């Protein structure tokens, strides 16, 4: 006594057919990958573009100033930007430094 019903009791003609659209699937995967890579780039860099990964440690000598150290370490970069980044990396509230102090200087400038 088979009435055309499936195992679950729903007639075959009443079942919804789910179609797989490979173009939409590939497009969604590509969009997801693009968004993830854009987010990783956004969160990796800071406002000045310094990634924070590479720096050298400099011991402050007598007579050194943050301005002078920044000028020597920057490659034609805005010195105020470099000073701001050095202060941020080293948690300095002001530009005063003292002999013997070790400060991190970004290499990527």
N, C-alpha and C positions, 0 to 999 in steps of 0.2 A: 504494500500500500504506500507507494511513493507518490507524493503530490507535487514533486518539484521543490520541496523544501530543502534547505541546507541543514546541516547538523544543528544549528542554533535555532531553527524554526522560522527563519525569515526567508521568504521566497526569493529566488535568485534575481528576478526582475526588480525587486524592491531594494536590493542592496546598492549602496553608493559605491561607485568605482573610483578609487583613488588613483589619479594619474601622476606619475613622476615626471616632472619637467626638469630635465638635466640642465638646460640653459639657465633657468632661474637658480638652481642649486649651485652651479659653478659661479654665477654672478654674486650670489650671497657669500660664498666662501672667499672670493676675491675682495669684496668690500670689507669683510671682517678682517682679513689679513692687512689690508691697507690701513684700516682704522687702528689696529693693534700696533703697527709699526709707527704710525704718526703719534700715538699716545706714548710709546716708549721713547721717541725722540723728544717729545715735549717734556716729559718728566725727568729726562736725563740731563738736560741743559738748564742753566740758570739764566737770569736776565742778561748777563753780559756774554753769554756763550761759553763760559768756562765750565767744563764738565766736572771739575773737582777731583778727577782721578789722578792727575799727575802734578806733583809739586816737589820743590826741593826745600830743604831746611837750611836756613841761613842763621848764623850766630851774629848778633848785632855787635859791632865794634864801637869803640868810643868815638863820638862825633857823627855817627850814622844817623840819618833821618829816614823816615818812611818815604818821603818824597824822593830822596836820592836813591834808595834801594829800588823803588818802583821804576824810576827813570832808567836805571841800569838793567833791569829785568824785562822791560817792555820793549817790544819791537814795533816802534811807531804807533803804539796804541795810546789812547787818551790816558794820561798819567792819573787823572782823578778816578777814572774807572778802575785802573789797576790798584790804586790805594784802597778804594772801596772794597774790592774783592779780597785784598790781603787782610783788611780789617775784619771782613766777614768770616774768612776762613779761620783766623786766629782768635775770634771772639774779642776783638779790641773795641773798646767804646770810644777811644780817641786816638789820635795819631802819635801820641807819645810812646817812645820805645826806650829801652835802657840797655847799656852794655852787658853782654853775656846772655841776653834774652834770645831764645831760639824761636824764629818765626817761619811759617810755611809760606813759600812764594810759588804761585802757579807757573808752570812751565809753558802752557799753551797760549801765552799772550804774544 
